[in-house]
Amino acid sequence: MNASVVKFPRVKVPARRPKPRTRVFWAGYRYIGGECCQEVQQVYLKRHGNGDWSFITYVDNLSWELERFAAEMVPIKLDEYQLDHAPSEERLEEMGWRDPSGPNVFDMEE
């Protein structure tokens, strides 16, 4: 039995929006600390070059990375951190986030 492998050309799907040059975006704010002495923490979303994202905050003019995660975890982490005024999926796409379940998955119905 002789099998042959057929290679199909890859169709490159253009991005809906080009990624912006800016890599740090305001994600929202959250309250940290005990009930009597809560503090408002401004949280920013940073896009890294390899597709990773992270939450950062600025303390005394220094940036502190709170957590680093993969692109598919961005909406989950936004819910987990309970940020007020968190960005919507449309706003995330403007920031350069690409939904991993986006145009690569199609429902084939006959």
Residue pairs with C-beta under 8 A, 6 or more apart in sequence:
13 103
13 104
15 98
16 93
17 93
17 94
19 47
19 96
20 94
20 95
20 96
22 95
23 46
23 47
23 48
24 44
24 45
24 46
24 47
24 56
25 44
25 45
25 46
25 47
25 87
25 95
26 42
26 44
26 45
27 43
27 44
27 45
27 55
27 78
27 83
27 86
27 87
28 43
28 78
28 83
28 84
28 85
28 86
28 87
29 40
29 41
29 42
29 43
29 83
29 84
29 85
30 40
30 41
30 43
30 81
30 82
30 83
30 84
31 38
31 39
31 40
31 41
32 38
32 39
32 41
33 39
41 57
42 57
42 58
43 55
43 56
43 57
43 66
43 81
43 83
44 55
44 56
44 57
44 58
45 53
45 54
45 55
45 56
45 74
45 87
45 95
46 53
46 54
46 55
46 56
46 65
47 53
47 95
47 96
47 97
48 54
48 68
51 70
51 71
52 68
52 69
52 70
52 71
53 68
53 69
53 70
53 71
53 73
53 74
53 77
53 97
54 65
54 66
54 67
54 68
54 69
55 65
55 66
55 67
55 77
55 81
56 63
56 64
56 65
56 66
57 63
57 64
57 66
58 64
67 77
69 77
71 97
71 98
71 100
72 100
74 92
74 97
75 89
75 92
78 86
78 87
79 86
87 95
89 99
93 99
